[in-house]
Amino acid sequence: MDYTQCPSCYRILDKATISANQHQCHRGRRKKRRHLQRENKFHASIFKPQGIPLKNNKIITLTPSELEAIRLKNLENLQQTEIAQKMSVSQSTLARILQEANKKIALALSKNYALKISEKE
Ligand SMILES: [Zn+2]
């Protein structure tokens, strides 16, 4: 399966979705500002496979919310209810954020893509 990423909302889209024009982008709609309590500010925001120049590689972008959700779940071992509360999102939104984040990380690592963490949502 071939994937690409929406340049506006950073969602991972498969080619079938794009060709069927099924992706309804949130672009233009104001995003709700999510509460992020990141303990450590990260410095390097691009992680890339060794030996592949960045300009020749695909870059998958992870949003700050996605990183925060993954961190709270996997490092802080919080329950999804607690995470949703901390991030001021509904549980279904959190579930979607986690699913998207996992997909992106799995995709980047398994396909040797670079992984970038964006500064904004
Ligand atoms: Zn989009």
Residues whose N, C-alpha, C, O or C-beta is under 5 A from the ligand:
A	BS01	ZN	C6 S8 C9 Y10 C25 H26
